[in-house]
């Protein structure tokens, strides 16, 4: 991971989708294989992407479920500008929309770290990228070889996948970032009921592709064996042996691996239809997902250099509506365009001065919340919608964890257990026999002293029903209601004596 060029090649989200769609055959004169692999050769570019979800509810849905669906449908992402520099640096600027609130964000990644920020953040967030070489105890991974492996795997998969029934290519004129271009449009469609046959066709093709399968395993061996050797892992594996063949015997390993993999594929093909039928019987809901109502449509717009300049993806998944999942379908739409391919591009760095290092911060919910301005969109989202600070505790009358003690109508609980379960920090002052509790969200301080019936709650002296006492296990007990309410929680008790503590 230290050199970032290889990772930039996977910024084309539609590539993975197309790997289930297009085989190596030319469509309307367009070599689909080369078009897909062409993206792996892009060294620099600028692009934009939009992404949105849509959920269709089932009939008779409850108002609570409809509210959740409305929230999902309000979510969208607009990455207005991505810059991929030829040295592997990447920057992005965009926004996330949620409940009609728009949150702008920026992002930057180089070989050293990922840095990002969002509107309302008090500082950038910084995450150093631990070197893969250092973590593995090796140096100098061959990035060119990594790219070769990416091409090898992609080419093998694409080569052996059959084309779906609906696939076509045509010449079109499209606007990309304000520029009118003559492009080739590749249109593909696939429905859920086609998938089983496509997968079976892929397995059949792989079984027959001895040359390609062997070349794939050989390429993987060339990449993985030096990595294992440098990390000292190969010696452990050699102790076990690869059958009777040592791992340093490339020809032997590749031959055995190919034969074993082919045997597994052939065995799967023998039972494929029966296993699929059995799967449908045991999971009838799968028939809805793998039906004609599940549909993926992809439009790729390719230039004369076989670079994908524009792509539209529309995926709809039919779902079996139930009480647990009261929706008919889930849809995802993505649109993107790419320009300045292999041209001069400079990614936009984000200053890291004062940035919060996420690799060492280990943030509590309260610390996370305080990283954003009070009242900002992200602050409200984290606190109100995601409820990162919300906590709920249930204490039974005979609870074996909290061991509540009822005396004179007052319930006493071990201070540390309840306070920490409400995310508060607990410290002990041995000299004064005092316990300080600090609220994680608001920073309020509570001070209890062993043997004293006076507590300091947010700077105000409060009289307790009886002095703080310590049980036989060394746990300090305090009144539950005083402790919980001071930590912004509500306390309720039912007729059976169960106590419910909730903090929003």
VEXDREN-2710 file (C-alpha; in Angstrom, 1 decimal):
% VEXDREN-2710
k/r/px/py/pz
1/UNK/0.0/0.0/0.0
2/UNK/3.0/2.3/0.2
3/UNK/2.9/3.1/-3.5
4/UNK/-0.6/4.2/-4.4
5/UNK/-0.7/3.9/-8.2
6/UNK/-2.2/0.4/-8.1
7/UNK/-5.1/1.4/-5.9
8/UNK/-6.2/4.2/-8.2
9/UNK/-7.0/1.7/-10.9
10/UNK/-10.0/0.5/-8.9
11/UNK/-11.8/3.9/-8.9
12/UNK/-14.1/2.6/-11.7
13/UNK/-17.0/1.2/-9.7
14/UNK/-18.8/-0.1/-12.7
15/UNK/-16.0/-2.5/-13.7
16/UNK/-17.0/-5.0/-11.1
17/UNK/-20.5/-4.9/-12.4
18/UNK/-19.5/-5.4/-16.0
19/UNK/-17.4/-8.5/-15.1
20/UNK/-20.7/-10.3/-14.7
21/UNK/-22.0/-9.0/-18.0
22/UNK/-19.6/-9.0/-20.9
23/UNK/-17.4/-11.8/-22.4
24/UNK/-14.5/-11.3/-24.7
25/UNK/-16.6/-11.2/-27.9
26/UNK/-16.6/-8.0/-29.8
27/UNK/-20.0/-6.2/-29.8
28/UNK/-20.7/-4.0/-32.8
29/UNK/-17.0/-3.8/-33.5
30/UNK/-16.1/-2.8/-29.9
31/UNK/-13.6/-5.1/-28.1
32/UNK/-15.3/-5.3/-24.7
33/UNK/-12.3/-6.9/-23.1
34/UNK/-9.9/-4.2/-24.2
35/UNK/-12.4/-1.5/-23.2
36/UNK/-12.6/-2.8/-19.6
37/UNK/-8.8/-3.4/-19.4
38/UNK/-8.2/0.1/-20.8
39/UNK/-9.1/1.7/-17.5
40/UNK/-6.3/-0.1/-15.8
41/UNK/-3.8/1.9/-17.9
42/UNK/-5.1/5.3/-17.0
43/UNK/-2.4/7.1/-15.0
44/UNK/-4.2/10.4/-14.4
45/UNK/-7.7/11.7/-14.9
46/UNK/-10.5/13.9/-13.6
47/UNK/-14.0/12.6/-13.0
48/UNK/-17.3/13.1/-11.3
49/UNK/-19.9/10.6/-9.9
50/UNK/-23.4/10.8/-8.5
51/UNK/-25.0/8.0/-6.5
52/UNK/-28.6/7.6/-5.2
53/UNK/-30.8/5.0/-3.6
54/UNK/-34.5/4.3/-3.9
55/UNK/-36.6/1.9/-1.9
56/UNK/-40.1/1.0/-2.9
57/UNK/-42.2/0.0/0.2
58/UNK/-44.6/-2.9/0.4
59/UNK/-48.3/-2.3/0.6
60/UNK/-49.7/-1.8/4.1
61/UNK/-46.4/-0.5/5.5
62/UNK/-46.5/1.0/8.9
63/UNK/-45.8/4.7/9.4
64/UNK/-42.6/4.0/11.3
65/UNK/-41.3/1.8/8.5
66/UNK/-42.3/4.5/5.9
67/UNK/-40.3/7.0/7.9
68/UNK/-37.2/4.9/7.7
69/UNK/-37.7/4.4/3.9
70/UNK/-38.1/8.1/3.4
71/UNK/-34.8/8.6/5.2
72/UNK/-33.1/6.1/2.9
73/UNK/-34.6/7.7/-0.2
74/UNK/-33.3/11.1/0.9
75/UNK/-29.7/9.9/0.8
76/UNK/-27.5/10.7/-2.2
77/UNK/-23.8/11.3/-2.9
78/UNK/-22.4/13.8/-5.4
79/UNK/-18.7/13.6/-5.9
80/UNK/-18.3/16.6/-8.0
81/UNK/-14.6/16.5/-8.8
82/UNK/-12.1/13.6/-8.4
83/UNK/-8.5/14.2/-9.4
84/UNK/-6.2/11.3/-10.0
85/UNK/-2.6/12.4/-10.3
86/UNK/0.0/10.3/-12.2
87/UNK/1.9/9.7/-8.9
88/UNK/-1.2/8.0/-7.4
89/UNK/-2.4/10.9/-5.3
90/UNK/-6.2/11.3/-5.3
91/UNK/-8.4/14.1/-4.1
92/UNK/-12.1/14.5/-4.2
93/UNK/-14.7/17.2/-3.4
94/UNK/-18.4/16.6/-3.2
95/UNK/-21.4/16.5/-0.9
96/UNK/-23.7/14.1/0.8
97/UNK/-27.5/14.8/0.9
98/UNK/-29.6/13.4/3.7
99/UNK/-33.0/14.6/4.8
100/UNK/-32.7/17.6/2.5
101/UNK/-29.5/18.6/4.3
102/UNK/-26.4/18.9/2.2
103/UNK/-23.0/18.2/3.8
104/UNK/-20.0/19.2/1.7
105/UNK/-16.8/17.2/2.1
106/UNK/-13.2/17.0/0.8
107/UNK/-10.8/14.0/0.6
108/UNK/-7.2/13.5/-0.1
109/UNK/-5.0/10.4/-0.2
110/UNK/-1.3/10.0/-1.0
111/UNK/1.2/7.2/-0.2
112/UNK/1.4/8.4/3.4
113/UNK/-2.2/9.0/4.6
114/UNK/-5.8/9.6/4.0
115/UNK/-7.1/13.1/5.1
116/UNK/-10.7/14.1/4.9
117/UNK/-13.0/16.8/6.3
118/UNK/-16.7/17.8/6.2
119/UNK/-18.7/21.0/6.8
120/UNK/-19.0/21.5/10.6
121/UNK/-15.9/19.6/11.5
122/UNK/-13.6/21.4/13.9
123/UNK/-10.5/19.9/12.3
124/UNK/-9.5/17.6/9.4
125/UNK/-9.4/13.8/10.1
126/UNK/-6.1/12.1/9.4
127/UNK/-5.4/8.4/9.0
128/UNK/-1.8/7.3/8.2
129/UNK/-1.5/4.4/5.8
130/UNK/0.6/1.8/7.4
131/UNK/3.1/0.6/4.8
132/UNK/2.1/-2.8/3.5
133/UNK/5.8/-3.6/3.1
134/UNK/6.6/-2.6/6.7
135/UNK/3.7/-4.5/8.1
136/UNK/4.8/-7.6/6.2
137/UNK/8.4/-7.1/6.9
138/UNK/9.3/-6.7/3.2
139/UNK/10.3/-3.8/0.9
140/UNK/10.0/-2.9/-2.7
141/UNK/6.9/-4.6/-3.9
142/UNK/6.9/-4.5/-7.7
143/UNK/4.0/-2.2/-8.6
144/UNK/4.2/-3.0/-12.3
145/UNK/3.7/-6.7/-11.4
146/UNK/0.6/-5.7/-9.3
147/UNK/-0.9/-4.0/-12.3
148/UNK/0.0/-7.0/-14.5
149/UNK/-1.9/-9.3/-12.0
150/UNK/-4.9/-6.9/-12.1
151/UNK/-5.0/-7.2/-15.8
152/UNK/-4.5/-10.9/-15.8
153/UNK/-7.3/-11.6/-13.3
154/UNK/-9.7/-9.1/-15.1
155/UNK/-8.9/-10.5/-18.5
156/UNK/-9.4/-14.1/-17.4
157/UNK/-12.8/-13.4/-15.8
158/UNK/-14.0/-11.3/-18.7
159/UNK/-12.8/-13.8/-21.2
160/UNK/-14.7/-16.7/-19.8
161/UNK/-18.0/-14.9/-19.0
162/UNK/-20.7/-15.3/-21.6
163/UNK/-22.5/-12.3/-23.0
164/UNK/-26.0/-11.7/-21.7
165/UNK/-28.9/-11.8/-24.2
166/UNK/-29.2/-8.0/-24.3
167/UNK/-26.0/-6.4/-25.3
168/UNK/-25.4/-3.9/-28.1
169/UNK/-23.0/-1.2/-29.3
170/UNK/-23.7/1.9/-31.3
171/UNK/-21.9/5.2/-32.3
172/UNK/-23.2/8.2/-30.4
173/UNK/-22.3/11.8/-29.7
174/UNK/-22.2/12.6/-26.0
175/UNK/-21.2/15.6/-23.8
176/UNK/-18.5/14.9/-21.3
177/UNK/-17.6/17.8/-19.0
178/UNK/-18.9/20.3/-21.5
179/UNK/-17.1/18.7/-24.5
180/UNK/-19.0/17.0/-27.3
181/UNK/-17.3/13.7/-28.1
182/UNK/-17.9/10.9/-30.6
183/UNK/-18.1/7.7/-28.5
184/UNK/-19.2/4.1/-28.7
185/UNK/-22.1/3.3/-26.5
186/UNK/-22.1/-0.2/-25.0
187/UNK/-25.5/-1.1/-23.6
188/UNK/-26.0/-4.2/-21.5
189/UNK/-29.0/-5.6/-19.6
190/UNK/-29.3/-8.6/-17.4
191/UNK/-32.2/-9.8/-15.3
192/UNK/-32.0/-11.9/-12.1
193/UNK/-33.4/-15.0/-13.8
194/UNK/-30.4/-15.0/-16.3
195/UNK/-27.8/-15.1/-13.5
196/UNK/-27.8/-18.9/-12.8
197/UNK/-27.2/-19.7/-16.5
198/UNK/-24.5/-17.1/-16.8
199/UNK/-22.7/-18.5/-13.8
200/UNK/-22.9/-22.0/-15.1
201/UNK/-21.6/-20.8/-18.5
202/UNK/-18.7/-19.2/-16.8
203/UNK/-17.8/-22.4/-14.9
204/UNK/-18.0/-24.4/-18.1
205/UNK/-15.7/-22.0/-19.9
206/UNK/-13.2/-21.9/-17.1
207/UNK/-13.1/-25.7/-17.1
208/UNK/-12.2/-25.8/-20.7
209/UNK/-9.7/-22.8/-20.6
210/UNK/-6.7/-24.8/-19.6
211/UNK/-4.2/-22.3/-21.0
212/UNK/-5.9/-19.3/-19.5
213/UNK/-6.4/-20.9/-16.1
214/UNK/-2.8/-22.1/-16.0
215/UNK/-1.6/-18.6/-16.9
216/UNK/-3.7/-17.1/-14.2
217/UNK/-2.3/-19.4/-11.5
218/UNK/1.2/-18.9/-12.8
219/UNK/0.9/-15.2/-12.6
220/UNK/-0.5/-15.3/-9.1
221/UNK/2.4/-17.6/-8.1
222/UNK/4.9/-15.1/-9.5
223/UNK/3.4/-12.4/-7.4
224/UNK/2.6/-14.2/-4.2
225/UNK/5.6/-16.4/-3.7
226/UNK/8.2/-13.6/-3.4
227/UNK/5.9/-11.9/-0.9
228/UNK/5.6/-15.0/1.2
229/UNK/9.3/-15.6/0.9
230/UNK/10.2/-12.1/2.1
231/UNK/7.7/-12.4/4.9
232/UNK/9.2/-15.8/6.0
233/UNK/5.8/-17.5/5.6
234/UNK/6.9/-19.8/2.8
235/UNK/9.1/-21.8/5.2
236/UNK/6.1/-22.6/7.3
237/UNK/4.2/-23.7/4.3
238/UNK/7.1/-25.7/3.0
239/UNK/7.1/-27.7/6.2
240/UNK/3.6/-28.9/5.3
241/UNK/4.5/-29.3/1.6
242/UNK/2.2/-28.8/-1.4
243/UNK/1.2/-32.4/-1.6
244/UNK/4.6/-33.9/-2.3
245/UNK/5.8/-30.8/-4.1
246/UNK/7.7/-28.0/-2.3
247/UNK/6.4/-24.5/-2.9
248/UNK/9.6/-23.3/-4.6
249/UNK/8.8/-25.7/-7.5
250/UNK/6.8/-23.3/-9.6
251/UNK/5.9/-25.8/-12.3
252/UNK/4.8/-28.4/-9.9
253/UNK/2.8/-26.1/-7.7
254/UNK/1.0/-24.5/-10.7
255/UNK/0.2/-27.9/-12.2
256/UNK/-1.2/-29.3/-8.9
257/UNK/-3.1/-26.1/-8.2
258/UNK/-4.7/-26.0/-11.7
259/UNK/-5.7/-29.7/-11.5
260/UNK/-7.2/-29.3/-8.1
261/UNK/-9.1/-26.1/-9.1
262/UNK/-10.4/-27.7/-12.3
263/UNK/-11.5/-30.8/-10.4
264/UNK/-13.4/-28.5/-8.0
265/UNK/-15.1/-26.7/-10.9
266/UNK/-16.0/-29.9/-12.7
267/UNK/-17.4/-31.3/-9.5
268/UNK/-19.5/-28.2/-9.0
269/UNK/-20.8/-28.4/-12.5
270/UNK/-22.0/-32.0/-12.0
271/UNK/-24.3/-30.9/-9.1
272/UNK/-24.9/-27.4/-10.2
273/UNK/-28.5/-27.8/-11.3
274/UNK/-29.5/-30.0/-8.3
275/UNK/-27.8/-27.6/-5.9
276/UNK/-29.6/-24.7/-7.4
277/UNK/-33.0/-26.5/-7.2
278/UNK/-32.3/-27.4/-3.6
279/UNK/-31.4/-23.8/-2.8
280/UNK/-34.6/-22.6/-4.3
281/UNK/-36.5/-25.1/-2.2
282/UNK/-34.8/-24.2/1.0
283/UNK/-34.8/-20.5/0.4
284/UNK/-37.9/-19.7/-1.7
285/UNK/-37.3/-16.0/-1.2
286/UNK/-34.4/-16.3/-3.6
287/UNK/-36.8/-16.8/-6.5
288/UNK/-38.0/-13.3/-6.0
289/UNK/-34.4/-11.9/-6.0
290/UNK/-33.4/-14.0/-9.0
291/UNK/-36.4/-13.1/-11.0
292/UNK/-37.0/-10.9/-14.1
293/UNK/-38.0/-8.1/-11.8
294/UNK/-34.3/-7.8/-10.7
295/UNK/-32.5/-6.0/-13.4
296/UNK/-29.1/-4.4/-14.1
297/UNK/-28.7/-1.9/-16.9
298/UNK/-25.3/-0.5/-17.8
299/UNK/-24.4/2.1/-20.4
300/UNK/-20.7/2.6/-21.1
301/UNK/-19.4/5.3/-23.4
302/UNK/-16.0/4.5/-24.8
303/UNK/-13.6/6.7/-26.8
304/UNK/-11.3/5.7/-29.6
305/UNK/-8.5/5.1/-27.1
306/UNK/-10.8/2.5/-25.4
307/UNK/-11.1/4.6/-22.3
308/UNK/-14.5/4.7/-20.6
309/UNK/-15.5/8.3/-20.5
310/UNK/-19.0/8.0/-19.2
311/UNK/-21.0/5.4/-17.5
312/UNK/-24.6/5.0/-16.2
313/UNK/-25.6/2.1/-14.0
314/UNK/-29.1/1.3/-12.9
315/UNK/-29.6/-1.7/-10.6
316/UNK/-33.0/-2.8/-9.3
317/UNK/-33.2/-5.7/-6.9
318/UNK/-36.6/-7.3/-6.2
319/UNK/-37.1/-8.3/-2.6
320/UNK/-39.6/-10.6/-0.9
321/UNK/-41.6/-8.3/1.3
322/UNK/-42.0/-9.4/4.9
323/UNK/-42.7/-8.0/8.4
324/UNK/-38.9/-7.8/8.9
325/UNK/-38.2/-6.3/5.5
326/UNK/-41.4/-4.5/4.3
327/UNK/-40.1/-3.4/0.9
328/UNK/-40.7/-4.5/-2.6
329/UNK/-37.4/-3.4/-4.2
330/UNK/-34.2/-1.6/-3.7
331/UNK/-32.7/0.5/-6.6
332/UNK/-29.3/2.1/-7.0
333/UNK/-28.4/4.6/-9.7
334/UNK/-24.9/5.8/-10.5
335/UNK/-23.7/8.2/-13.2
336/UNK/-20.1/9.2/-13.8
337/UNK/-18.0/10.9/-16.4
338/UNK/-14.2/11.1/-16.9
339/UNK/-12.1/13.7/-18.7
340/UNK/-8.5/14.9/-19.0
341/UNK/-7.5/11.2/-19.3
342/UNK/-3.7/10.9/-18.9
343/UNK/-3.5/14.6/-19.0
344/UNK/-1.8/17.0/-16.5
345/UNK/-3.6/16.6/-13.2
346/UNK/-2.6/17.7/-9.7
347/UNK/-4.6/16.4/-6.7
348/UNK/-5.6/19.0/-4.0
349/UNK/-4.0/18.2/-0.7
350/UNK/-5.7/19.0/2.6
351/UNK/-3.5/20.7/5.3
352/UNK/-3.0/18.3/8.2
353/UNK/-2.0/20.9/10.8
354/UNK/-4.3/20.3/13.8
355/UNK/-5.8/17.2/12.2
356/UNK/-7.2/14.5/14.4
357/UNK/-5.2/11.2/14.0
358/UNK/-7.8/8.5/13.8
359/UNK/-5.2/5.8/14.2
360/UNK/-4.4/6.7/17.8
361/UNK/-7.5/8.7/18.9
362/UNK/-9.8/5.8/19.8
363/UNK/-12.7/8.3/20.1
364/UNK/-15.6/7.8/22.5
365/UNK/-19.1/8.7/21.2
366/UNK/-18.9/12.1/23.0
367/UNK/-15.5/12.9/21.6
368/UNK/-16.7/12.1/18.1
369/UNK/-19.7/14.4/18.6
370/UNK/-17.5/17.2/19.9
371/UNK/-15.3/17.0/16.8
372/UNK/-18.2/18.8/15.0
373/UNK/-19.7/22.2/15.7
374/UNK/-22.8/21.9/17.9
375/UNK/-25.9/22.2/15.7
376/UNK/-24.1/21.4/12.5
377/UNK/-25.7/18.9/10.1
378/UNK/-23.2/16.2/10.9
379/UNK/-23.5/16.8/14.7
380/UNK/-27.3/16.4/14.5
381/UNK/-27.0/13.4/12.2
382/UNK/-24.6/11.6/14.6
383/UNK/-26.6/12.5/17.7
384/UNK/-30.2/12.5/16.7
385/UNK/-30.4/10.2/13.6
386/UNK/-27.6/7.7/14.2
387/UNK/-27.9/8.0/18.0
388/UNK/-24.2/7.4/18.6
389/UNK/-24.5/8.6/22.2
390/UNK/-27.8/6.8/23.0
391/UNK/-27.6/4.1/25.6
392/UNK/-30.2/1.8/27.2
393/UNK/-29.7/-0.3/30.3
394/UNK/-32.1/-2.8/31.9
395/UNK/-31.6/-3.8/35.5
396/UNK/-33.6/-6.8/36.8
397/UNK/-34.5/-7.1/40.5
398/UNK/-32.1/-10.0/40.9
399/UNK/-29.6/-8.8/38.3
400/UNK/-26.3/-10.7/38.7
401/UNK/-24.2/-8.0/36.9
402/UNK/-25.4/-4.8/38.6
403/UNK/-26.5/-6.4/41.9
404/UNK/-28.9/-3.6/42.8
405/UNK/-29.6/-3.0/46.5
406/UNK/-32.9/-1.5/47.6
407/UNK/-32.8/0.2/51.0
408/UNK/-35.6/2.5/52.3
409/UNK/-37.2/2.7/48.9
410/UNK/-34.0/3.8/47.2
411/UNK/-32.2/1.6/44.7
412/UNK/-28.4/1.6/45.0
413/UNK/-26.1/0.4/42.2
414/UNK/-22.3/-0.1/41.8
415/UNK/-21.2/3.3/40.5
416/UNK/-18.5/2.2/38.1
417/UNK/-20.7/-0.4/36.2
418/UNK/-23.6/2.0/35.5
419/UNK/-21.4/5.0/34.9
420/UNK/-19.2/3.2/32.4
421/UNK/-22.2/1.6/30.7
422/UNK/-23.4/5.2/30.1
423/UNK/-20.0/6.0/28.6
424/UNK/-18.8/8.1/31.5
425/UNK/-15.2/8.1/32.6
426/UNK/-14.6/7.0/36.3
427/UNK/-11.4/8.0/38.2
428/UNK/-10.4/7.3/41.8
429/UNK/-8.7/9.8/44.1
430/UNK/-7.2/7.5/46.8
431/UNK/-6.0/10.4/49.0
432/UNK/-9.5/11.9/49.4
433/UNK/-11.4/8.6/48.9
434/UNK/-13.3/10.3/46.1
435/UNK/-14.7/9.0/42.8
436/UNK/-15.1/11.4/39.9
437/UNK/-17.5/10.6/37.1
438/UNK/-17.1/12.6/33.9
439/UNK/-20.0/12.6/31.4
440/UNK/-18.8/11.6/28.0
441/UNK/-21.1/13.8/26.0
442/UNK/-21.4/17.0/27.9
443/UNK/-18.3/16.8/30.1
444/UNK/-20.3/17.3/33.4
445/UNK/-18.5/16.1/36.5
446/UNK/-19.9/14.2/39.5
447/UNK/-17.9/13.6/42.7
448/UNK/-18.8/11.0/45.3
449/UNK/-16.9/10.4/48.5
450/UNK/-16.8/7.0/50.3
451/UNK/-18.6/7.4/53.6
452/UNK/-20.1/10.8/52.7
453/UNK/-23.8/11.6/52.1
454/UNK/-22.8/14.7/50.1
455/UNK/-22.1/14.5/46.4
456/UNK/-21.0/17.3/44.1
457/UNK/-23.2/17.2/41.0
458/UNK/-22.2/19.6/38.2
459/UNK/-20.7/21.9/40.9
460/UNK/-23.8/21.8/43.2
461/UNK/-23.8/19.9/46.5
462/UNK/-26.5/17.3/46.7
463/UNK/-27.5/15.3/49.8
464/UNK/-27.7/11.5/49.4
465/UNK/-30.2/9.3/51.2
466/UNK/-27.3/7.7/52.9
467/UNK/-23.5/7.8/52.6
468/UNK/-21.7/6.1/49.7
469/UNK/-20.9/2.6/50.9
470/UNK/-18.6/-0.2/49.6
471/UNK/-19.8/-3.8/49.4
472/UNK/-17.9/-6.9/50.1
473/UNK/-16.4/-7.0/46.6
474/UNK/-15.1/-3.4/46.8
475/UNK/-17.7/-1.8/44.7
476/UNK/-18.9/1.7/45.7
477/UNK/-22.7/2.0/45.7
478/UNK/-24.6/5.2/45.0
479/UNK/-28.3/6.0/44.4
480/UNK/-29.2/4.9/40.9
481/UNK/-31.6/7.8/40.0
482/UNK/-29.2/10.5/41.2
483/UNK/-26.3/9.0/39.2
484/UNK/-28.3/8.2/36.0
485/UNK/-30.2/11.5/35.8
486/UNK/-26.9/13.4/36.4
487/UNK/-25.6/11.6/33.3
488/UNK/-28.7/12.8/31.3
489/UNK/-30.5/9.5/31.4
490/UNK/-34.2/8.8/32.3
491/UNK/-35.1/6.1/34.9
492/UNK/-38.3/4.1/34.9
493/UNK/-39.4/1.1/36.9
494/UNK/-42.2/-1.3/36.0
495/UNK/-44.5/-3.3/38.2
496/UNK/-42.2/-6.3/38.3
497/UNK/-39.3/-4.3/39.6
498/UNK/-37.4/-4.0/36.3
499/UNK/-35.5/-0.7/35.9
500/UNK/-35.1/0.9/32.5
501/UNK/-32.4/3.5/32.0
502/UNK/-32.4/5.4/28.7
503/UNK/-30.2/8.2/27.6
504/UNK/-31.0/9.9/24.2
END
